[in-house]
Amino acid sequence: MKFLKRTLLLLIILIFGCKENGSKVIISGNIKADTPYIVAFTTPINEAAYSPFKEKITPDSLGNFQIKLPLEKAAFVKLVITKEDGFQQITNTTLIVEPDKKYILNFDLNKKDKNEITSINGFNKLAQQELNKINNPIHIQVGARPFFKDSIASVIVSKVDSLRYIDISKFENLYKKDSISKAFFELLKLDRAYYYEALKGTIGFVKFLMNERTKGMFNSEIKTMWESCFENDLLTRSDFQNTEWGFAFAENYLYYKGYETVNFDFEKFNSRKYSSWITESINLVDTLLPKSRLEFYKAAFLFNNLIQKNYEKELVTVFNDFKKEFPSSSYTKYLNPMINEVIGFHEAIKEPFSEDIRFVKDYEGFNSFDEVLKSLKGEKLYVDFWATWCGPCKKEFKHSQELKKLLSKYNYKSLYVSIDREEKHQQWLDMVKFYNLHGTHLRANEVLSKEISEMGVNYIPRYFLVDEEGHIIENKAKNPSQLEALEKQLIQLNR
């Protein structure tokens, strides 16, 4: 009898003890392409959804890949296909995944029609396909843009509510037909609630900022609309971070509370002398958000500011405080490399300028671009219009050494024109030094900046090619990250 009991006990251990701990989700796929690509994917830490927190894998020689993630309940996972350097995004797909389920994705990057690039199979197949058709802009302000010209709050609310209804009704119909799971449907509804409330709040926020230049953009009705976004339980829910838009919603709430302290007086708000905006914001978070939300929010807040690459020194202090408060945080590994870059920045700017960096003499007095080009007559120029606050501009700087080699091959030199305002003067100099931007530099004054805008430079980064006589021969030159295409332009112009 004892032998039988021991045998049964051994069998139980073998059956259950050898099973992997916890549930997981498996995402398999294939990339059909002529060149190698990388798959970046979000990791739902405690089911949190925030796309910057990503891992990367390289598909095998046939383009196959497999992702296994530990998972206890439904969560969002976003997959992004990029080139090998991770710089250029090709396409992306969002899934709502569930424990112990399998999903299959196929990416045919040779397809010209973007709608035909991705195919999704597996659990909740139809719903996954619909999920990638609904409103999910790259940033909440992008989603808010179509409403900036609307002046009546009730019209804005009606339009936003209509969009929310359209989104949810698609999935409600699938749910009634048992075509999607309850977990999928509930998470989708939560996501849409956060997105559309964050959208209304962002419209109110941007209209408040626009009111400084265009009076009447922000009125009592818009203010009431903004305030009403927070008359719900979205800030206190336990699943606050389970949607991509939870952070956007909470951030918007903090903007609202910040402006509320000065009765929505823009000039009074700007005149307040904070010891630091970043530190002040973090302190405000501690007073307004539940403790259970702080780890995720502070990690996302840090990432959101670090990714701007303004290299504020106080971010190091805020990060060190974060590590003390959350010593075992899974988010720390994503923040560490970015903090090290901030530390490196402040070490680098202590050094003198490289001999290959020079500044246009008396550039402060130039009021037209013609004056700038006349001062450099005789040189063929690749002109880079940028600013210290422009993230995409700074991303391009990683290619500056390869750019220098290419331009030298065709006897061109770099001219960097910053459109930063006077108060950013020191930051401009520091970034020129940190990124080691070999070439000629100037910071446009207010008059020159206005002319540059009138020349059609209404977005940056933007690049021109100029001949030895000071004539603009190409006003849409390719970016440094597009070296092959840029070389074709140079060859064409040299004929």
Secondary structure, 3 states (H helix, E strand, C coil): CHHHHHHHHHHHHHHHHCCCCCCEEEEEEEEECCCCEEEEEECCHHHCCCCCCEEEECCCCCCEEEEEEECCCCEEEEEEEEECCCCCEEEEEEEEECCCCEEEEEEECCCCCHHHCEEEEECCHHHHHHHCCCCCCCCHHHHHHHHCCCCCHHHHHHHHHHHHHHHHHHHHHHHHCCCCCHHHHHHHHHHHHHHHHHHHHHHHHHHHHHCCCCCCCCCHHHHHHHHHCCCCCCCCCCCHHHCCCHHHHHHHHHHHHHHHCCCCCHHHHHHCCCCCHHHHHHHHHHHHCCHHHHHHHHHHHHHHHHCCCCCCCHHHHHHHHHHHHCCCCCCHHHHHHHHHHHHHHHHHCCCCCCCCEEECCCHHHCCCHHHHHHHCCCCEEEEEEECCCCHHHHHHHHHHHHHHHHHHHCCEEEEEEECCCHHHHHHHHHHHHHCCCCEEEEECCHHHHHHHHHCCCCCCCEEEEECCCCCEEECCCCCHHHHHHHHHHHHHHHC
